[in-house]
Amino acid sequence: MRIELSLWQWQRIADRLPPTLRRRADRNTARYKRFVEEVLQVATGDMRWRELKSPNGSWRTVYVRFHRWSEDGVWDRVIAALEPSPELSGALQRRVGEHRRASKRRKQRSAEPARDEP
């Protein structure tokens, strides 16, 4: 299912981006809007990242930016901007929450000391 944000939805999102991202998004509106649409496509379609067919590059490029925005708290701003569209904001909130929990588990595992084999 392809997601297409309306101009109004995109403007609400762009207005809430951090200043540096906002300037980049203003210069490359189509690219940034398409990125958010692709993330929403994954979130609402309950699909795996590898299944994403992205005109902006590989699925991995989209995932890495998604991960960075997640760590920087950008998705919380996007979710707030999408509140008038509960289907989109809810799906994105679930996907971001799942991602953060999985990232936290990975970090905890990597921080655990190695166990000696008996």
Rosetta blueprint (number, residue, H / E / L):
1 M L
2 R L
3 I L
4 E L
5 L L
6 S L
7 L H
8 W H
9 Q H
10 W H
11 Q H
12 R H
13 I H
14 A H
15 D H
16 R H
17 L L
18 P L
19 P H
20 T H
21 L H
22 R H
23 R H
24 R H
25 A H
26 D H
27 R H
28 N L
29 T H
30 A H
31 R H
32 Y H
33 K H
34 R H
35 F H
36 V H
37 E H
38 E H
39 V H
40 L H
41 Q H
42 V H
43 A H
44 T H
45 G H
46 D L
47 M L
48 R L
49 W H
50 R H
51 E H
52 L L
53 K L
54 S L
55 P L
56 N L
57 G L
58 S L
59 W H
60 R H
61 T H
62 V H
63 Y H
64 V H
65 R H
66 F H
67 H H
68 R H
69 W H
70 S H
71 E H
72 D H
73 G L
74 V H
75 W H
76 D H
77 R H
78 V H
79 I H
80 A H
81 A H
82 L L
83 E L
84 P L
85 S L
86 P H
87 E H
88 L H
89 S H
90 G H
91 A H
92 L H
93 Q H
94 R H
95 R H
96 V H
97 G H
98 E H
99 H H
100 R H
101 R H
102 A H
103 S H
104 K H
105 R H
106 R H
107 K H
108 Q H
109 R H
110 S H
111 A H
112 E L
113 P L
114 A L
115 R L
116 D L
117 E L
118 P L
